[in-house]
């Protein structure tokens, strides 16, 4: 079983492809604690697979972990781990179809979803703060107390997601780690931004 990441950088394909892939590669250079989650809900199946292969090549070259969001078939095709959206199948449903050693992460937004995370290796709990990449998101942020409460219900480590910056990350002591989009991908130096988030959770920067 591979080590659990301390930082998951989630793709934002609204960025130009070249810029996104460059930012991801620079973020992955921050160390082995960094992983990528390939997410693109608007993409066709064919485009999603094409993009997954590009991201898989980056992760493979760096020896880093890749999660594919919501698509077991694509995760198997690119030899990746799997992220399950809250409305998707449960980890227990999916686990028998994954090769040994593959990780499953889950999305968690409330107590019911936390209690349904049995069998997951990692949970992305959100939104802790107002998401920088989703200005139209109307969900009330969990805040620190809300995050702490959900993390305590989980059978696995929790990553804080939603409006996570290095400054805010230092104030979330209950997090195993963090997940981020814009604060890394749109940073002037994605590697430094990723290193700052790793530092906030005490990850080894190897």
N, C-alpha and C positions, 0 to 999 in steps of 0.2 A: 504494500500500500504506500503510495507516494506521500510525502509530507504535506500537511495542509497549508495552503497559502495564507499569508497574513494580509495581503492586499490583492483584491480582484479588480482589474480595470475592465470596465464594460464598454464594448464598442458603441460608437455613435456614427452610423453610416450617413448621417446628414452632412458630416464633414467630407471634403474632397478625399477620394480614396487614397491618393498619394500622401496627403497630409496625415490622415488617420493611421495608415500603416507605419509611417515614419514615427509618429508619436508613440504608437504601441511598442515599436522596437526600442525606442529610447527609454520608455518606462520599464520594459523587461530587463534592460541593462542595469537596473537598480539592484538586482539580486534575486536569488532563488525564491524569496518569499513572495514574489510578484507573479500573479496568474492573469489570464485574460478570460473574459466571458464574451463569446460571440453572440450578439443579440441584434436582430434586425427584423422586427415583426412585420414590417411592410413588404419585405422582399418575397419574390416568388421562390418556390422550392429550389429551382435551378440556380437562381442568383445566390440564395442563402448558402448552398453547397459550394459554389464558386468562391464566395467570400470566406467561408470556413476553411477552405484549402489554403487560401492566402495567409490567413491568421495562423493556421496550423504550421505552415512552413516557418513563420517567424518564431513561434514558440519552440518548435523542434530545434531550430538553429541555436536557440539560447538555452535549451534544456529546461524549458518552463512548462507549466501546466496550462492546458486549455480546457475550458468548459464550453459546451454548446448549449444554447438556451432552447429548451423545449422540443428538440428534435432528436429522438433516440437514433433514428436511421442515419442522420448526418454525423452524430457523435461516433457511431460505429464506423462510418466510412472514412473519417479522418483520424481515427484512433484517439479520440478525445474523451474527456469526462463529461458529465451531463448535469445541466441545471434545470430544475423543474419549476415552472411558474406555479403560482398558488392554485390556479384552476386546472392544473394538469394532473396526471396520474400520480399516485403516491410513490415514495421511494420503495416501499415494499412490493408494489406492483412491478416496478421497473427493474429492480436489482437482479432478478433471475436472468434477465436478458442482456446484462452487461458482463464483459469478461472479468475475471478476478482482478482485483486491484484498482478498478475504476471507482472514482469518487462521484458522489451525488450531492449536489447542493440544492437547496430549496429556497423559495421566496416566502417570507413570513411578514404579515402586516398586522395580525391580530392574534388573540389568544387561541382561537379555534385553529388557525393555521399552525401555530406553534405546537399544539397538541397533535396535529396530524403529520408532524415531521419525523415520526418514528422511522428509523432506517436511514436517515440522511447523515452525511458526514459533516455537513456545514450548512448554516442557514444565513441568508442575507436578509437582515431585518430592516424594514424601511416603512415610511420615510422618517428618519431620526430628526432631520431638519428639513426645511423647505428645499426641494431638489433644484439645483442650479440648472440642470439640463432639461427640466420640465416646468417652465414657468406657468403653464396652464393647469398644473396639478392642483386639484381642490382638496385633496386629503389633508386633514389636520396632522401636522408633524407629531411624532410620538414624544419627542423631547427625551431628556436623559432618563427620567423616571419610567416613561413608557418603554423605552428600550430595555432598561434594566429588568422590568417586569417580564417582558417577553423572553429575554435571554435566560431568565431563571426557569422558565417553563420548558426550554428546549432540551432535547436529548443529545445535542451536539454543540460545538462552539458557534458563536454568533459573530457575524461581521456587521458592522454598522454601515448603512447605506442611506443616502439622501442628504444633499448639502454638505457632504464631508470635505472639509479643508484641513490642512495640517494643523491650523490653529484650533479648530473645533475638535479635531480628533484627540488632542491632548486632554480634553475635558470629558472623554467617554471611557473611563477606566475599566468598565465591565466588558468591553469589546475584546474578542480574540484578535480581531483585526478590522479592516475597513474595505468597503467597495466604493469605487468612485468612477465618475465619468468625466465631467467637464473640468474638475479641478486638476486632473492629470492630463487629459487629452488636449485641453486648450491652454495649458500652462506654457509659458515661454520656454521652460526647460522641463519636459516631462520626466526625465530621469531624476532631477532634483526634487520635483514634486512627489514622485513615488518614494524616494528615499526618505523624505520628510514624514510621509504617512507610515512607512515602516518603522521609522524611529519612534513615532508616537505610540506604537504598540509594542515597542521593545524587541522587534524582530531582528534576527541576525542578518546583517547585510552581506554576508559572504561574497 
